[in-house]
Amino acid sequence: MSVIDDQPRVVQLPPIRIPFRSVLRRLGSSGERRDANPEMERIYRDESERADSLIHPQGVYRLLKVSSRESGLIHFLNHPFVIRSRQVQKMLRKSDPVCFFMVTIGPQVEETVRRLFDEGEMVSSIVLDAIGSETADAVADHLHRVVLKASAEKAGYTITPRYSPGYGDWPVTVQGELLEICKGESIGISVNASSFMVPRKSVSAVLGWMKK
């Protein structure tokens, strides 16, 4: 199989332990330990250990070749999807192929967050939720900056930054189409009627490969 094709590829991703300072920042503090009391740090340790058994990171990505570019539009070979975003087009102006990806840590963190909340364990539920959100972002970064970078370099390419639906002029309503492109159901992702991914602790994005 060629390094560059248009078939989705599932990737098993490593567990990533989120530092205490990152959780603090997610919760709105400076991220410095002096801003947290010992009880908060104890809860962080407990919830990090709990998260280890709940988080199962997976990703899937797909490369599509560009067929044409117009003002604010990118068309692809062998797929009818069209990127309609001037900001994304600008980022991808020198890229071909274009890479779409989805990652998730699975549903168990958010299920446990809801249970803790219902049981009145408010702080634990908030901390675990923050750990889950940070982990989803870290997993997306690992797929982008480690896995995809290595794959691109092997084929003689460099990579661009990534761009996610819902930012700038690229609407979140494209999530359903990205799900179809990536076959996100292969890693347990679906998209609801509001165009949000399920599980919630999931990330989707596009980036470009550029010839060196």
MDTraj code that builds the backbone (N, CA, C; nanometers):
import mdtraj as md
import numpy as np

residues = "MET SER VAL ILE ASP ASP GLN PRO ARG VAL VAL GLN LEU PRO PRO ILE ARG ILE PRO PHE ARG SER VAL LEU ARG ARG LEU GLY SER SER GLY GLU ARG ARG ASP ALA ASN PRO GLU MET GLU ARG ILE TYR ARG ASP GLU SER GLU ARG ALA ASP SER LEU ILE HIS PRO GLN GLY VAL TYR ARG LEU LEU LYS VAL SER SER ARG GLU SER GLY LEU ILE HIS PHE LEU ASN HIS PRO PHE VAL ILE ARG SER ARG GLN VAL GLN LYS MET LEU ARG LYS SER ASP PRO VAL CYS PHE PHE MET VAL THR ILE GLY PRO GLN VAL GLU GLU THR VAL ARG ARG LEU PHE ASP GLU GLY GLU MET VAL SER SER ILE VAL LEU ASP ALA ILE GLY SER GLU THR ALA ASP ALA VAL ALA ASP HIS LEU HIS ARG VAL VAL LEU LYS ALA SER ALA GLU LYS ALA GLY TYR THR ILE THR PRO ARG TYR SER PRO GLY TYR GLY ASP TRP PRO VAL THR VAL GLN GLY GLU LEU LEU GLU ILE CYS LYS GLY GLU SER ILE GLY ILE SER VAL ASN ALA SER SER PHE MET VAL PRO ARG LYS SER VAL SER ALA VAL LEU GLY TRP MET LYS LYS".split()
xyz = np.array([
    [0.0845, -0.1197, 0.0000],
    [0.0000, 0.0000, 0.0000],
    [0.0878, 0.1244, 0.0000],
    [0.0574, 0.2206, -0.0813],
    [0.1306, 0.3449, -0.0888],
    [0.1180, 0.4230, 0.0413],
    [0.2233, 0.5020, 0.0726],
    [0.2158, 0.5897, 0.1894],
    [0.1027, 0.6903, 0.1704],
    [0.0772, 0.7307, 0.0448],
    [-0.0294, 0.8248, 0.0155],
    [-0.1384, 0.7530, -0.0619],
    [-0.2526, 0.7319, 0.0000],
    [-0.3695, 0.6770, -0.0671],
    [-0.4916, 0.7447, -0.0074],
    [-0.6104, 0.7009, -0.0471],
    [-0.7293, 0.7706, 0.0048],
    [-0.8131, 0.6804, 0.0940],
    [-0.7467, 0.5837, 0.1602],
    [-0.8189, 0.4944, 0.2508],
    [-0.7971, 0.5367, 0.3960],
    [-0.9014, 0.5331, 0.4787],
    [-0.8836, 0.5665, 0.6207],
    [-0.7898, 0.4669, 0.6898],
    [-0.7092, 0.5181, 0.7796],
    [-0.6165, 0.4337, 0.8548],
    [-0.6394, 0.4538, 1.0040],
    [-0.6679, 0.3472, 1.0742],
    [-0.6891, 0.3527, 1.2188],
    [-0.5542, 0.3425, 1.2890],
    [-0.5375, 0.4240, 1.3937],
    [-0.4123, 0.4285, 1.4688],
    [-0.4428, 0.4094, 1.6171],
    [-0.3753, 0.3146, 1.6798],
    [-0.3843, 0.2993, 1.8245],
    [-0.2839, 0.3954, 1.8868],
    [-0.3298, 0.4828, 1.9733],
    [-0.2460, 0.5887, 2.0269],
    [-0.2083, 0.5603, 2.1719],
    [-0.0940, 0.6099, 2.2159],
    [-0.0474, 0.5783, 2.3522],
    [-0.1237, 0.6574, 2.4573],
    [-0.1338, 0.6034, 2.5790],
    [-0.1913, 0.6819, 2.6896],
    [-0.1000, 0.7990, 2.7205],
    [-0.1603, 0.9119, 2.7550],
    [-0.0835, 1.0327, 2.7850],
    [-0.1267, 1.0847, 2.9216],
    [-0.0342, 1.0904, 3.0170],
    [-0.0653, 1.1418, 3.1508],
    [-0.0574, 1.2950, 3.1478],
    [-0.1639, 1.3597, 3.1897],
    [-0.1735, 1.5050, 3.1842],
    [-0.1151, 1.5662, 3.3114],
    [-0.0229, 1.6619, 3.2984],
    [0.0366, 1.7248, 3.4174],
    [-0.0667, 1.8041, 3.4980],
    [-0.0413, 1.8157, 3.6260],
    [-0.1293, 1.8894, 3.7162],
    [-0.1489, 2.0338, 3.6683],
    [-0.0406, 2.0972, 3.6238],
    [-0.0510, 2.2382, 3.5818],
    [-0.1452, 2.2541, 3.4629],
    [-0.1509, 2.1545, 3.3740],
    [-0.2410, 2.1637, 3.2590],
    [-0.3863, 2.1548, 3.3033],
    [-0.4124, 2.0700, 3.4025],
    [-0.5486, 2.0596, 3.4572],
    [-0.5873, 2.1891, 3.5251],
    [-0.4943, 2.2480, 3.5999],
    [-0.5229, 2.3757, 3.6655],
    [-0.5575, 2.4836, 3.5630],
    [-0.4805, 2.4887, 3.4543],
    [-0.5088, 2.5891, 3.3512],
    [-0.6452, 2.5644, 3.2885],
    [-0.6787, 2.4389, 3.2634],
    [-0.8098, 2.4049, 3.2072],
    [-0.9210, 2.4536, 3.2996],
    [-0.8939, 2.4528, 3.4304],
    [-0.9942, 2.4947, 3.5288],
    [-0.9920, 2.6446, 3.5553],
    [-0.9035, 2.7167, 3.4844],
    [-0.9086, 2.8621, 3.4910],
    [-0.8042, 2.9285, 3.5784],
    [-0.7078, 2.8513, 3.6320],
    [-0.6031, 2.9134, 3.7134],
    [-0.4792, 2.9368, 3.6277],
    [-0.3739, 2.9873, 3.6891],
    [-0.2503, 3.0172, 3.6160],
    [-0.1728, 2.8913, 3.5788],
    [-0.2050, 2.7797, 3.6439],
    [-0.1294, 2.6573, 3.6207],
    [-0.0145, 2.6379, 3.7176],
    [0.0066, 2.7329, 3.8074],
    [0.1129, 2.7215, 3.9063],
    [0.0627, 2.6451, 4.0291],
    [0.1494, 2.5613, 4.0856],
    [0.1097, 2.4816, 4.2020],
    [0.0706, 2.5691, 4.3215],
    [0.1310, 2.6872, 4.3314],
    [0.0984, 2.7737, 4.4456],
    [-0.0476, 2.8177, 4.4448],
    [-0.1130, 2.8055, 4.3261],
    [-0.2532, 2.8456, 4.3154],
    [-0.3490, 2.7334, 4.3547],
    [-0.2949, 2.6169, 4.3886],
    [-0.3806, 2.5031, 4.4234],
    [-0.3512, 2.4576, 4.5652],
    [-0.4569, 2.4213, 4.6373],
    [-0.4355, 2.3697, 4.7725],
    [-0.4033, 2.2204, 4.7674],
    [-0.3485, 2.1655, 4.8765],
    [-0.3110, 2.0231, 4.8773],
    [-0.4281, 1.9300, 4.8462],
    [-0.5479, 1.9666, 4.8873],
    [-0.6636, 1.8819, 4.8604],
    [-0.6908, 1.8716, 4.7109],
    [-0.6754, 1.9820, 4.6382],
    [-0.6942, 1.9787, 4.4936],
    [-0.5906, 1.8883, 4.4274],
    [-0.4677, 1.8945, 4.4752],
    [-0.3636, 1.8091, 4.4181],
    [-0.3917, 1.6623, 4.4480],
    [-0.4435, 1.6332, 4.5667],
    [-0.4797, 1.4945, 4.5989],
    [-0.5897, 1.4445, 4.5066],
    [-0.6910, 1.5281, 4.4823],
    [-0.7999, 1.4883, 4.3921],
    [-0.7470, 1.4671, 4.2519],
    [-0.6547, 1.5545, 4.2080],
    [-0.5936, 1.5364, 4.0751],
    [-0.5244, 1.4001, 4.0661],
    [-0.4474, 1.3626, 4.1685],
    [-0.3782, 1.2331, 4.1652],
    [-0.4779, 1.1182, 4.1587],
    [-0.5825, 1.1260, 4.2417],
    [-0.6831, 1.0198, 4.2435],
    [-0.7529, 1.0082, 4.1085],
    [-0.7904, 1.1225, 4.0511],
    [-0.8642, 1.1182, 3.9249],
    [-0.7744, 1.0819, 3.8077],
    [-0.6459, 1.1148, 3.8147],
    [-0.5520, 1.0720, 3.7107],
    [-0.5385, 0.9203, 3.7105],
    [-0.5316, 0.8627, 3.8302],
    [-0.5246, 0.7165, 3.8392],
    [-0.6535, 0.6532, 3.7882],
    [-0.7670, 0.7136, 3.8220],
    [-0.8931, 0.6613, 3.7725],
    [-0.8977, 0.6709, 3.6195],
    [-0.8508, 0.7836, 3.5657],
    [-0.8557, 0.8059, 3.4212],
    [-0.7726, 0.7035, 3.3449],
    [-0.6649, 0.6548, 3.4078],
    [-0.5791, 0.5578, 3.3391],
    [-0.6569, 0.4351, 3.2919],
    [-0.7571, 0.3957, 3.3683],
    [-0.8343, 0.2760, 3.3316],
    [-0.9554, 0.3087, 3.2435],
    [-0.9828, 0.4385, 3.2259],
    [-1.1023, 0.4797, 3.1513],
    [-1.0705, 0.5273, 3.0096],
    [-0.9459, 0.5659, 2.9876],
    [-0.9082, 0.6301, 2.8616],
    [-0.8483, 0.5279, 2.7662],
    [-0.9044, 0.5238, 2.6450],
    [-0.8584, 0.4309, 2.5412],
    [-0.8430, 0.5089, 2.4109],
    [-0.7265, 0.5727, 2.3912],
    [-0.7105, 0.6629, 2.2764],
    [-0.7005, 0.5891, 2.1431],
    [-0.7731, 0.6395, 2.0462],
    [-0.7662, 0.5886, 1.9094],
    [-0.7771, 0.7056, 1.8125],
    [-0.7216, 0.6862, 1.6946],
    [-0.7343, 0.7871, 1.5908],
    [-0.7553, 0.7225, 1.4556],
    [-0.8049, 0.8006, 1.3628],
    [-0.8182, 0.7549, 1.2250],
    [-0.7913, 0.8760, 1.1355],
    [-0.7195, 0.8533, 1.0258],
    [-0.6929, 0.9638, 0.9348],
    [-0.7050, 0.9171, 0.7898],
    [-0.7219, 1.0151, 0.7020],
    [-0.7361, 0.9845, 0.5608],
    [-0.6766, 1.0982, 0.4789],
    [-0.6038, 1.0623, 0.3751],
    [-0.5438, 1.1586, 0.2836],
    [-0.6248, 1.1659, 0.1547],
    [-0.6562, 1.2872, 0.1132],
    [-0.7254, 1.3075, -0.0139],
    [-0.6428, 1.4002, -0.1023],
    [-0.6347, 1.3659, -0.2304],
    [-0.5643, 1.4486, -0.3273],
    [-0.6543, 1.5624, -0.3731],
    [-0.5939, 1.6784, -0.3913],
    [-0.6671, 1.7971, -0.4357],
    [-0.6872, 1.7910, -0.5868],
    [-0.8094, 1.8207, -0.6299],
    [-0.8356, 1.8276, -0.7746],
    [-0.8378, 1.9713, -0.8247],
    [-0.8890, 2.0642, -0.7434],
    [-0.8919, 2.2043, -0.7860],
    [-0.9121, 2.2949, -0.6660],
    [-0.8750, 2.4199, -0.6842],
    [-0.8927, 2.5226, -0.5818],
    [-0.9592, 2.6429, -0.6466],
    [-1.0570, 2.6969, -0.5768],
    [-1.1204, 2.8201, -0.6191],
    [-1.1150, 2.9167, -0.5021],
    [-1.1807, 3.0303, -0.5134],
    [-1.1813, 3.1279, -0.4066],
    [-1.2575, 3.0725, -0.2864],
    [-1.1851, 3.0340, -0.1822],
    [-1.2474, 2.9810, -0.0613],
    [-1.2940, 2.8382, -0.0715],
    [-1.2594, 2.7666, -0.1796],
    [-1.3059, 2.6293, -0.2001],
    [-1.1888, 2.5384, -0.2346],
    [-1.1922, 2.4160, -0.1824],
    [-1.0963, 2.3121, -0.2221],
    [-1.1754, 2.1870, -0.2585],
    [-1.1544, 2.1350, -0.3804],
    [-1.2199, 2.0134, -0.4274],
    [-1.1186, 1.8989, -0.4283],
    [-1.1697, 1.7763, -0.4177],
    [-1.0826, 1.6601, -0.4069],
    [-1.1124, 1.5562, -0.5140],
    [-1.0099, 1.4791, -0.5475],
    [-1.0278, 1.3644, -0.6355],
    [-1.0962, 1.2514, -0.5588],
    [-1.1846, 1.1793, -0.6241],
    [-1.2442, 1.0575, -0.5682],
    [-1.3265, 1.0809, -0.4420],
    [-1.3618, 1.2060, -0.4141],
    [-1.4530, 1.2321, -0.3028],
    [-1.5248, 1.3641, -0.3264],
    [-1.6570, 1.3682, -0.3027],
    [-1.7332, 1.4897, -0.3331],
    [-1.7223, 1.6015, -0.2293],
    [-1.6567, 1.5754, -0.1154],
    [-1.6493, 1.6784, -0.0118],
    [-1.5755, 1.8014, -0.0637],
    [-1.6243, 1.9191, -0.0251],
    [-1.5620, 2.0457, -0.0626],
    [-1.5346, 2.1257, 0.0642],
    [-1.4110, 2.1693, 0.0834],
    [-1.3807, 2.2615, 0.1925],
    [-1.4260, 2.4000, 0.1497],
    [-1.5134, 2.4592, 0.2309],
    [-1.5648, 2.5937, 0.2034],
    [-1.5222, 2.6851, 0.3177],
    [-1.4023, 2.7353, 0.3082],
    [-1.3471, 2.8204, 0.4136],
    [-1.2246, 2.8921, 0.3587],
    [-1.2267, 3.0228, 0.3610],
    [-1.1111, 3.0982, 0.3144],
    [-0.9919, 3.0793, 0.4084],
    [-1.0198, 3.0655, 0.5376],
    [-0.9107, 3.0482, 0.6339],
    [-0.8431, 2.9132, 0.6171],
    [-0.9227, 2.8083, 0.5986],
    [-0.8635, 2.6758, 0.5772],
    [-0.7918, 2.6720, 0.4433],
    [-0.8520, 2.7310, 0.3400],
    [-0.7861, 2.7327, 0.2094],
    [-0.6507, 2.8035, 0.2165],
    [-0.6457, 2.9135, 0.2921],
    [-0.5186, 2.9846, 0.3064],
    [-0.4138, 2.8958, 0.3721],
    [-0.4532, 2.8233, 0.4772],
    [-0.3596, 2.7345, 0.5457],
    [-0.3103, 2.6240, 0.4529],
    [-0.3987, 2.5774, 0.3644],
    [-0.3682, 2.4627, 0.2779],
    [-0.3261, 2.5034, 0.1370],
    [-0.2924, 2.6299, 0.1171],
    [-0.2724, 2.6800, -0.0199],
    [-0.1587, 2.6093, -0.0936],
    [-0.0603, 2.5553, -0.0202],
    [0.0518, 2.4851, -0.0842],
    [0.0479, 2.3352, -0.0563],
    [-0.0641, 2.2866, -0.0083],
    [-0.0722, 2.1469, 0.0367],
    [-0.1424, 2.0574, -0.0640],
    [-0.0877, 1.9403, -0.0831],
    [-0.1500, 1.8332, -0.1595],
    [-0.0650, 1.7085, -0.1376],
    [-0.1168, 1.6068, -0.0669],
    [-0.2552, 1.5851, -0.0285],
    [-0.2958, 1.6644, 0.0963],
    [-0.4249, 1.6515, 0.1279],
    [-0.4833, 1.7083, 0.2488],
    [-0.5219, 1.5932, 0.3405],
    [-0.4957, 1.6105, 0.4695],
    [-0.5198, 1.5037, 0.5668],
    [-0.6333, 1.5430, 0.6608],
    [-0.7327, 1.4568, 0.6712],
    [-0.8422, 1.4715, 0.7685],
    [-0.8215, 1.3676, 0.8781],
    [-0.8467, 1.4066, 1.0037],
    [-0.8353, 1.3054, 1.1084],
    [-0.9391, 1.3257, 1.2176],
    [-0.9628, 1.2169, 1.2916],
    [-1.0463, 1.2177, 1.4111],
    [-0.9763, 1.1353, 1.5178],
    [-0.9843, 1.1823, 1.6429],
    [-0.9339, 1.1045, 1.7559],
    [-1.0384, 1.1058, 1.8663],
    [-1.0324, 1.0051, 1.9514],
    [-1.1213, 0.9992, 2.0674],
    [-1.0508, 0.9256, 2.1808],
    [-1.0924, 0.9549, 2.3026],
    [-1.0427, 0.8776, 2.4175],
    [-1.1493, 0.7801, 2.4653],
    [-1.2618, 0.7714, 2.3928],
    [-1.3694, 0.6804, 2.4301],
    [-1.4710, 0.7467, 2.5222],
    [-1.5785, 0.6741, 2.5541],
    [-1.6895, 0.7329, 2.6302],
    [-1.6799, 0.7199, 2.7815],
    [-1.5842, 0.6434, 2.8328],
    [-1.5906, 0.6068, 2.9741],
    [-1.5622, 0.7228, 3.0687],
    [-1.4787, 0.8178, 3.0264],
    [-1.4524, 0.9326, 3.1141],
    [-1.5802, 1.0122, 3.1357],
    [-1.6496, 1.0471, 3.0270],
    [-1.7692, 1.1295, 3.0448],
    [-1.8806, 1.0539, 3.1177],
    [-1.8873, 0.9229, 3.0995],
    [-1.9854, 0.8451, 3.1751],
    [-1.9542, 0.8514, 3.3248],
    [-1.8265, 0.8418, 3.3587],
    [-1.7863, 0.8473, 3.4996],
    [-1.8038, 0.9878, 3.5559],
    [-1.7774, 1.0895, 3.4748],
    [-1.8003, 1.2283, 3.5179],
    [-1.9469, 1.2480, 3.5561],
    [-2.0378, 1.1985, 3.4734],
    [-2.1810, 1.2115, 3.5041],
    [-2.2168, 1.1388, 3.6325],
    [-2.1598, 1.0191, 3.6519],
    [-2.1897, 0.9421, 3.7731],
    [-2.1396, 1.0147, 3.8975],
    [-2.0173, 1.0663, 3.8918],
    [-1.9623, 1.1395, 4.0063],
    [-2.0469, 1.2630, 4.0369],
    [-2.0888, 1.3327, 3.9323],
    [-2.1734, 1.4512, 3.9511],
    [-2.3042, 1.4128, 4.0199],
    [-2.3670, 1.3044, 3.9728],
    [-2.4938, 1.2593, 4.0310],
    [-2.4777, 1.2160, 4.1753],
    [-2.3590, 1.1678, 4.2103],
    [-2.3325, 1.1236, 4.3471],
    [-2.2883, 1.2379, 4.4381],
    [-2.2829, 1.3603, 4.3833],
    [-2.2446, 1.4757, 4.4635],
    [-2.0956, 1.4988, 4.4750],
    [-2.0150, 1.4220, 4.3977],
    [-1.8694, 1.4390, 4.4007],
    [-1.8321, 1.5462, 4.2975],
    [-1.8687, 1.6700, 4.3270],
    [-1.8588, 1.7775, 4.2290],
    [-1.7156, 1.8055, 4.1855],
    [-1.6264, 1.8204, 4.2841],
    [-1.4877, 1.8571, 4.2502],
    [-1.4216, 1.7445, 4.1726],
    [-1.4430, 1.6209, 4.2157],
    [-1.3846, 1.5077, 4.1434],
    [-1.4359, 1.5010, 4.0008],
    [-1.5654, 1.5251, 3.9819],
    [-1.6217, 1.5197, 3.8463],
    [-1.5628, 1.6291, 3.7587],
    [-1.5423, 1.7482, 3.8143],
    [-1.4857, 1.8599, 3.7375],
    [-1.3402, 1.8316, 3.7010],
    [-1.2639, 1.7781, 3.7953],
    [-1.1230, 1.7487, 3.7691],
    [-1.1098, 1.6373, 3.6664],
    [-1.1895, 1.5321, 3.6795],
    [-1.1836, 1.4233, 3.5824],
    [-1.2247, 1.4721, 3.4432],
    [-1.3246, 1.5573, 3.4368],
    [-1.3658, 1.6125, 3.3083],
    [-1.2523, 1.6924, 3.2447],
    [-1.1823, 1.7708, 3.3258],
    [-1.0692, 1.8488, 3.2748],
    [-0.9575, 1.7572, 3.2257],
    [-0.9309, 1.6504, 3.2991],
    [-0.8291, 1.5544, 3.2557],
    [-0.8680, 1.4935, 3.1208],
    [-0.9961, 1.4583, 3.1062],
    [-1.0417, 1.4004, 2.9804],
    [-1.0268, 1.4967, 2.8639],
    [-1.0636, 1.6223, 2.8845],
    [-1.0531, 1.7222, 2.7775],
    [-0.9076, 1.7456, 2.7387],
    [-0.8211, 1.7582, 2.8390],
    [-0.6791, 1.7777, 2.8107],
    [-0.6195, 1.6566, 2.7390],
    [-0.6638, 1.5378, 2.7782],
    [-0.6114, 1.4174, 2.7145],
    [-0.6540, 1.4090, 2.5689],
    [-0.7789, 1.4423, 2.5393],
    [-0.8244, 1.4406, 2.3997],
    [-0.7405, 1.5354, 2.3145],
    [-0.7116, 1.6535, 2.3672],
    [-0.6275, 1.7486, 2.2943],
    [-0.4854, 1.6949, 2.2773],
    [-0.4321, 1.6332, 2.3826],
    [-0.2960, 1.5794, 2.3763],
    [-0.2864, 1.4637, 2.2782],
    [-0.3895, 1.3810, 2.2732],
    [-0.3926, 1.2697, 2.1781],
    [-0.3972, 1.3226, 2.0340],
    [-0.4782, 1.4264, 2.0118],
    [-0.4840, 1.4879, 1.8789],
    [-0.3475, 1.5437, 1.8413],
    [-0.2800, 1.6061, 1.9375],
    [-0.1487, 1.6624, 1.9096],
    [-0.0476, 1.5533, 1.8788],
    [-0.0582, 1.4393, 1.9487],
    [0.0339, 1.3288, 1.9222],
    [0.0125, 1.2721, 1.7812],
    [-0.1126, 1.2530, 1.7422],
    [-0.1385, 1.2034, 1.6075],
    [-0.0849, 1.3016, 1.5045],
    [-0.1085, 1.4299, 1.5275],
    [-0.0667, 1.5342, 1.4344],
    [0.0852, 1.5470, 1.4290],
    [0.1463, 1.5714, 1.5455],
    [0.2866, 1.6121, 1.5500],
    [0.3863, 1.4963, 1.5551],
    [0.3384, 1.3761, 1.5841],
    [0.4279, 1.2606, 1.5901],
    [0.3959, 1.1624, 1.4776],
    [0.2745, 1.1071, 1.4778],
    [0.2392, 1.0026, 1.3809],
    [0.2346, 1.0578, 1.2387],
    [0.1567, 1.1634, 1.2182],
    [0.1412, 1.2163, 1.0822],
    [0.2679, 1.2851, 1.0337],
    [0.3387, 1.3513, 1.1223],
    [0.4652, 1.4131, 1.0825],
    [0.5636, 1.3087, 1.0329],
    [0.5731, 1.1970, 1.1052],
    [0.6650, 1.0905, 1.0651],
    [0.6237, 1.0288, 0.9319],
    [0.4937, 1.0067, 0.9143],
    [0.4442, 0.9497, 0.7891],
    [0.4702, 1.0440, 0.6725],
    [0.4472, 1.1735, 0.6943],
    [0.4712, 1.2717, 0.5885],
    [0.6192, 1.2785, 0.5524],
    [0.7050, 1.2817, 0.6542],
    [0.8482, 1.2918, 0.6274],
    [0.8996, 1.1702, 0.5519],
    [0.8434, 1.0543, 0.5820],
    [0.8816, 0.9326, 0.5110],
    [0.8531, 0.9442, 0.3621],
    [0.7479, 1.0168, 0.3269],
    [0.7087, 1.0342, 0.1864],
    [0.7664, 1.1616, 0.1247],
    [0.8484, 1.2354, 0.2014],
    [0.9102, 1.3549, 0.1471],
    [0.8296, 1.4818, 0.1624],
    [0.7442, 1.4862, 0.2655],
    [0.6585, 1.6019, 0.2886],
    [0.6843, 1.6619, 0.4257],
    [0.6432, 1.7866, 0.4417],
    [0.6290, 1.8480, 0.5725],
    [0.4794, 1.8689, 0.5966],
    [0.4424, 1.9036, 0.7206],
    [0.3010, 1.9213, 0.7524],
    [0.2718, 2.0640, 0.7968],
    [0.1463, 2.1035, 0.7824],
    [0.1005, 2.2346, 0.8267],
    [0.0443, 2.2250, 0.9686],
    [0.0095, 2.3370, 1.0289],
    [-0.0750, 2.3317, 1.1489],
    [-0.2091, 2.2662, 1.1153],
    [-0.2916, 2.2434, 1.2162],
    [-0.4218, 2.1830, 1.1920],
    [-0.5327, 2.2839, 1.2189],
    [-0.6502, 2.2546, 1.1662],
    [-0.7656, 2.3443, 1.1798],
    [-0.8875, 2.2570, 1.2029],
    [-0.9676, 2.2911, 1.3044],
    [-1.0836, 2.2100, 1.3405],
    [-1.2146, 2.2783, 1.3042],
    [-1.3173, 2.2015, 1.2709],
    [-1.4506, 2.2581, 1.2475],
    [-1.4993, 2.3349, 1.3696],
    [-1.5701, 2.4446, 1.3436],
    [-1.6213, 2.5265, 1.4514],
    [-1.5346, 2.6465, 1.4822],
    [-1.4160, 2.6536, 1.4212],
    [-1.3284, 2.7684, 1.4389],
    [-1.3332, 2.8561, 1.3141],
    [-1.3195, 2.9879, 1.3366],
    [-1.3142, 3.0801, 1.2243],
    [-1.4347, 3.0667, 1.1334],
    [-1.4087, 3.0569, 1.0035],
    [-1.5176, 3.0507, 0.9061],
    [-1.5456, 2.9081, 0.8580],
    [-1.4969, 2.8077, 0.9350],
    [-1.5240, 2.6680, 0.8973],
    [-1.6283, 2.6132, 0.9939],
    [-1.7524, 2.5962, 0.9508],
    [-1.8613, 2.5655, 1.0444],
    [-1.8532, 2.4249, 1.1018],
    [-1.9048, 2.4104, 1.2235],
    [-1.9077, 2.2805, 1.2896],
    [-1.9981, 2.1828, 1.2159],
    [-2.0853, 2.2333, 1.1309],
    [-2.1792, 2.1464, 1.0574],
    [-2.1105, 2.0523, 0.9589],
    [-1.9803, 2.0704, 0.9338],
    [-1.9099, 1.9763, 0.8453],
    [-1.8702, 1.8481, 0.9178],
    [-1.8958, 1.8405, 1.0487],
    [-1.8512, 1.7230, 1.1242],
    [-1.9063, 1.5926, 1.0665],
    [-2.0325, 1.5938, 1.0247],
    [-2.0893, 1.4712, 0.9682],
    [-2.0161, 1.4261, 0.8437],
    [-1.9738, 1.5210, 0.7623],
    [-1.8991, 1.4858, 0.6406],
    [-1.7589, 1.4361, 0.6745],
    [-1.6959, 1.4969, 0.7754],
    [-1.5655, 1.4468, 0.8175],
    [-1.5767, 1.3057, 0.8746],
    [-1.6864, 1.2796, 0.9444],
    [-1.7103, 1.1448, 0.9962],
    [-1.7132, 1.0439, 0.8819],
    [-1.7812, 1.0803, 0.7722],
    [-1.7910, 0.9897, 0.6579],
    [-1.6559, 0.9746, 0.5888],
    [-1.5835, 1.0845, 0.5734],
    [-1.4519, 1.0796, 0.5090],
    [-1.3584, 0.9865, 0.5856],
    [-1.3519, 1.0045, 0.7179],
    [-1.2574, 0.9292, 0.8009],
    [-1.3096, 0.7919, 0.8425],
    [-1.4397, 0.7671, 0.8190],
    [-1.5029, 0.6466, 0.8738],
    [-1.4836, 0.6439, 1.0251],
    [-1.5218, 0.7551, 1.0877],
    [-1.5014, 0.7711, 1.2305],
    [-1.5706, 0.6669, 1.3153],
    [-1.6755, 0.6035, 1.2598],
    [-1.7427, 0.4977, 1.3358],
    [-1.6493, 0.3800, 1.3638],
    [-1.5405, 0.3699, 1.2856],
    [-1.4461, 0.2601, 1.3066],
    [-1.3726, 0.2732, 1.4398],
    [-1.3719, 0.3929, 1.4981],
    [-1.3123, 0.4106, 1.6306],
    [-1.4180, 0.4559, 1.7319],
    [-1.5454, 0.4328, 1.6991],
    [-1.6526, 0.4564, 1.7944],
    [-1.7086, 0.5969, 1.7973],
    [-1.6778, 0.6796, 1.6978],
    [-1.7281, 0.8170, 1.6950],
    [-1.8559, 0.8233, 1.6120],
    [-1.9503, 0.9029, 1.6577],
    [-2.0680, 0.9395, 1.5792],
    [-2.0839, 1.0908, 1.5898],
    [-2.1783, 1.1448, 1.5132],
    [-2.2061, 1.2886, 1.5160],
    [-2.3555, 1.3055, 1.5394],
    [-2.3914, 1.3882, 1.6388],
    [-2.5334, 1.4036, 1.6718],
    [-2.6011, 1.5102, 1.5852],
    [-2.7286, 1.5334, 1.6121],
    [-2.8080, 1.6254, 1.5297],
    [-2.7582, 1.7686, 1.5383],
    [-2.6829, 1.8008, 1.6435],
    [-2.6265, 1.9347, 1.6580],
    [-2.4858, 1.9457, 1.6002],
    [-2.4423, 1.8408, 1.5312],
    [-2.3110, 1.8349, 1.4655],
    [-2.1942, 1.8245, 1.5633],
    [-2.2223, 1.7778, 1.6853],
    [-2.1148, 1.7542, 1.7810],
    [-2.0787, 1.6063, 1.7834],
    [-1.9498, 1.5798, 1.8040],
    [-1.9042, 1.4418, 1.8074],
    [-1.9432, 1.3743, 1.9384],
    [-1.9719, 1.2471, 1.9289],
    [-1.9986, 1.1601, 2.0424],
    [-1.9039, 1.0405, 2.0277],
    [-1.8198, 1.0116, 2.1275],
    [-1.8052, 1.0743, 2.2582],
    [-1.7605, 1.2208, 2.2489],
    [-1.7932, 1.2962, 2.3550],
    [-1.7574, 1.4378, 2.3582],
    [-1.6067, 1.4586, 2.3596],
    [-1.5341, 1.3683, 2.4230],
    [-1.3887, 1.3831, 2.4316],
    [-1.3241, 1.3313, 2.3031],
    [-1.3543, 1.4005, 2.1959],
    [-1.3049, 1.3665, 2.0628],
    [-1.2631, 1.4947, 1.9929],
    [-1.1734, 1.4825, 1.8966],
    [-1.1240, 1.5972, 1.8209],
    [-1.1188, 1.5595, 1.6737],
    [-1.1590, 1.6523, 1.5873],
    [-1.1425, 1.6341, 1.4433],
    [-1.0666, 1.7523, 1.3873],
    [-0.9983, 1.7317, 1.2761],
    [-0.9196, 1.8414, 1.2195],
    [-0.8777, 1.8087, 1.0769],
    [-0.8275, 1.9120, 1.0110],
    [-0.7662, 1.8978, 0.8789],
    [-0.6293, 1.9629, 0.8851],
    [-0.5348, 1.9083, 0.8092],
    [-0.4042, 1.9678, 0.7929],
    [-0.3520, 1.9338, 0.6544],
    [-0.2446, 1.9958, 0.6160],
    [-0.1911, 1.9723, 0.4814],
    [-0.0552, 1.9083, 0.4841],
    [-0.0247, 1.8359, 0.3748],
    [0.1091, 1.7843, 0.3492],
    [0.1685, 1.8669, 0.2358],
    [0.2898, 1.9160, 0.2541],
    [0.3550, 1.9984, 0.1540],
    [0.4870, 1.9327, 0.1114],
    [0.5115, 1.9292, -0.0181],
    [0.6371, 1.8732, -0.0689],
    [0.7562, 1.9542, -0.0191],
    [0.8596, 1.8834, 0.0243],
    [0.9804, 1.9526, 0.0704],
    [1.0511, 2.0164, -0.0483],
])
top = md.Topology()
chain = top.add_chain()
for i, resn in enumerate(residues, 1):
    res = top.add_residue(resn, chain, resSeq=i)
    for name in ("N", "CA", "C"):
        top.add_atom(name, md.element.get_by_symbol(name[0]), res)
traj = md.Trajectory(xyz[None], top)
